[in-house]
Amino acid sequence: MSSALLQRRPDIAADEAAGKYRGQVLAAFEQVENNQSIIDGLGSALDDQRAAAAAARFTEYLSMRRYKHGAVGYLDVVVAQKLRCKPNAVCSSCRRECWPDQGVGGRVGGSGVGGEVMG
């Protein structure tokens, strides 16, 4: 081997190590960006879920008011209460698990938004 080739070997090894390091750093940055994107998506999904829950509570409230004033039948109230809580999910307003056969969130026919009795 020539002396020039022997002198270049450390440079070649250093360049190879630097290339591997750059690749690892770029992969780490890519992972961070991907995770931030996932977190942003989860945040907006949570906002959407909260808005849907608020709309369902308001629908239940309106159904109960309309029922008390004789404008709708009791079935409308039950449907609104069922829509407020997904089956087998922990209900944020009643802080317990809701099941399809238990009614939803409080006393059927006597609970309003958040469980308080409406007058």
Buried (B, 14 or more C-beta within 10 A) or exposed (E): EEEEEEEEEEEEEEEEEEEEEEEEEEEEEEEEEEEEEEEEEEEEEEEEEEEEBEEBBEBBBBBBBBBBEEEBEEEBBBBBBBBBBBEEEEBEBBEEEBEEEEBBBBEEEEBBBEEEEEE
